[in-house]
């Protein structure tokens, strides 16, 4: 069979979905699978890709009905007992942030994960469980729920934690908590994840994250391994109301961002006016590659793929910078309006 004949068969297979905007991508995915066969890829590689693909598909399906709601991923030790200070702090935080309209995503297990689901309540919770050799079971506050998803692989689970969340909160924990905190900071710092609030929450009077921050300042910043602006990417506190304010305030005016060609586009919930944009041109000229900040009443013509956000005003500018700490300062300035 020639490549042309094979392509015709694939297009015929997909003809029932011709109204979908994603048909071309689906065709590429099928072509990639055929290329794996052509490459004589190992069976273990096929099995890994197949299982990961199934996990992603199912998770996307579950989250699809809740994409209009903001979410907070909650991390911390699985060993924290219900009567511990950190468990109670996580429970109170999760209830408070859920009362402000956010859903909570946890790892579905015991400890801080259980506290997050208990505090937010079943209706406002997701659980992303992981199969482990010692068989982690889901906690009672998310067990049996349709929003409980079980993963075989850490990498698929971790991607969903960050892809579907709008903020991240870490309580004291072990290797896994540190892994999630540093990965989130790395992805935001490098622009591989959208900017979002990252809150490191201690128990009242605790110093777990204070000592962590001291290490970051002394060893990472002090040795030139990160920049001053990177310290703006996280907040350390032991006050749950301050933690919730950090998250909800981030989305007071700022909605989301994307690139459109060579322009950086910030979608806003309200229009601050061109006079305010002109003041940003003066205050944040270091972020501009040319021109200034411009207000657009609605979507740019190239943004037809985001129909549900077409009505939102835009702050548009050209930049050659990726100083994420400085971008975070810009978002904070916008949210003051």
Helices and strands as residue ranges (DSSP letters): H 3-13, G 15-17, H 23-38, H 43-64, E 71-75, H 85-99, E 103-106, H 112-120, G 122-124, E 125-130, E 148-151, H 154-163, E 167-170, H 175-189, E 197-201, H 208-215, I 216-221, G 228-233, E 235-237, H 240-250, E 254-260, E 263-268, H 274-283, G 285-287, E 290-296, G 301-303, G 307-309, E 313-318, H 324-335
